[in-house]
């Protein structure tokens, strides 16, 4: 961070933690968004500014944040917060997608595989891995981006809709760790991420061009993959009316992400088959020998983004806002066979055995099933999603404030075309049989009414509200007998339908007991419903459709937090909260089957119930800030979707289940400093050590009891980040960052002992470099390298290798 940005972030984090650092009083802001954070009742920042001790004293208080982009996160809960500002991103992060803003925050990881990754970029946190997208909550300008239609990527894919925010829009990102606010559903058990995008106070215009290239070598395949990005923004404010428009285009080619394989133990006895070369011998994630015969899921994606924000001040204390987001994606998933026949031609099918009526190939003299269209699938996707959000809120800072808000996320078009297993390349490149998966009509919407009560003459601030979130899944897969690239749907393969609804009421009271003690008590009451669930498996009704009975349940989730000003520079904070994460529509009803994957649902899943606690010590010594946090979580009926390769069916099969009990404990430590040793040198670092084990489970993977005592998938014991940023002068700055993650497992029984293989999860240690040149007041340029040390690492799929980026930006 720059010194200015570090100070701003420190002040924001302090305020968000319920602290007020000794600093000049906050400037009143007539142009601010109406924030719902409570006014300071005692020990205000203005009072603190009158004191000038040798070391600034942190102050407890009930605070009000004034700024152009106040966080929507609750400000009076003393729990762990982290913030990234616009200046941080510009100076220190090679940000090609919005999720990159989280890259160096403690204990967070986004499973981003390539620029524009739209279907697998899942956020993980302290006790939630990269297969659990429904255990975090991502918002942008108060609109939900997390996709709670499902969890993870089994069958369909449900990462947050990162594409509805571009890096150039971001004013700041705030993160709250854990389910300690009653204002959020149980999906907040891992973390709550809040993106605040720009809203101008005068006429502003921006433009940016970016280019990235990734030379890659894997399994003997060498290639270079490139991405272009262009973005422009314009906005202004005129009296009571303000507006902001951002457009962005991303044109990206990613590296291959999947690989067609033939396990060595599937060799058969026979004399018929095409003798091939080019197969690569290796070991799978269980250290069993196999052959890799080609690469797939090489995405070429073109994405367009449009964001429109409007705001009108109805009165000096009431603002109406509207946000529209449009995201369009045309993505081609390609594949290639490495196999060659005696004449050197690519091999996409084997020789037919007239007896068994099956096709075979010979690899190293051993007979294997020949490749099919499922091994080398081609996908063609056309997606167009829309987001709407509207709110009216007051920001008087007096005894009462209120807000009403509504949002909608709509799959206006969501088509995925894929060749059939019986339609291999090269014929599949121009048409032939296949399937069309249509998700149009899917989406979610929310309604909320919130209030703040600051009873006069008391040291209390009470937040309360009513919420309703509704989700609808509508997914039809059809066969196409003629040309899968162009024809309309034919005979139905399956149709998945279902809805869930969550209605909630909450209240929480922040109480400044004394100048050194603050307590927060909250309660969330929830009524959950699942209904209209149905899966049809064929157009003829044979087999019979599965029609699921409606379900409902009620839950209470208490929250509590306490903070104590232990010394002049140190605050101790403790938080505890219960979270109930409801099963998603897809987990309950979403049985899907494609050429190379199958997902098995369970309509009787139980919600997962977590108790999470943390104890933190935060200190500020001049420019040096530190935090140490002990955290613990126990989750019962944890919801897990496990994907395993069925070598007989030659496709990935995912099954969702409840795990009886998972226990996680850990320690997280952070350190940040400005102008350390050298003026202009800013440092930040974090380290997290975690123990996360399956303690009880009636289910199993292969044999009963094989998951007991095993590591929770995708949670490493050790992880760390470090970032050093140096300002050479007003024009030049540079940053060097590093990230580390220890050994992980992907399977519940930890059978994937080889992380450095396709479908494995490996440790990694990578470094990133960025140089920023401010050419003039309007122009700036930056160049960067991600994965500077070219570390080859995996999370089921392979992560990018060394990547180079350059950007040119104009600010009016």
Secondary structure, 3 states (H helix, E strand, C coil): CCHHHHHHHHHHHHHHCCEECCCCCCCCCCCCCCCCCCCCCCCCHHHHHCCCCCCCCCEECCCCCCCCCCCCCCCCCCCCEEEEEHHHHHHHCCCCCHHHHHCCCCCCEECCCCCCCCCCCCEEECCECCCCHHHCEEEECCEECCCCCCCCCCCCCCCCCHHHCCHHHEEEEEEEECCCCCCCCHHHHCEEEEEEECCCCCCEEEEEEEEEEEEEEECCEEEEEEEEEEEEEEEEEECCEEEEEEEEEEEEECCCCEEEEEEHHHCECCCCCEECECCEEEECCCCCEEEEEEEEEEEEEEEEEEEEEEEEEEECCEEEEEEEEEEEEEEEEEEEECCECCCCCECCCCEEECCCCEEEEEECCEEEECCCCCCCCCEEEEEEEEEEEEEEEECCCCCEEEEEEEEEEEEEEEEEEEECCCCCCCHHHCCCCEEEEECCCCEEEEEEEEEEECCCCCCEEEEEEEEEEEEEEEEEEEEECCCCCCCCCCCEEEEEEEEEEEEEEEEEEEEECCCCEEEEEEEEEEEEEEEEEEEECCCCCCCCCEECCCEEEEEEEEEEEEEEECCCCEEEEEEEEEEEECCCHHHHHCCEECCCEEEECCCCCCCEEEEEEEEEEEEEECCEEEEEEEEEEEEEEEEEEEEEEECCCCEEEEEEEEEEEEEEEEEEEEEEECCCCCCCEEEEEEEEEEEEEEEECCCCCCCCCCCCCCECCCCCCEEEEEEEEEECCCCEEEEEEEEEECCCCCCCCCCCCCCCCCCCECCEEEEEEEEEEECCCCEEEEEEEECCCCCCCEECCECCCCEEEEEEEEEC
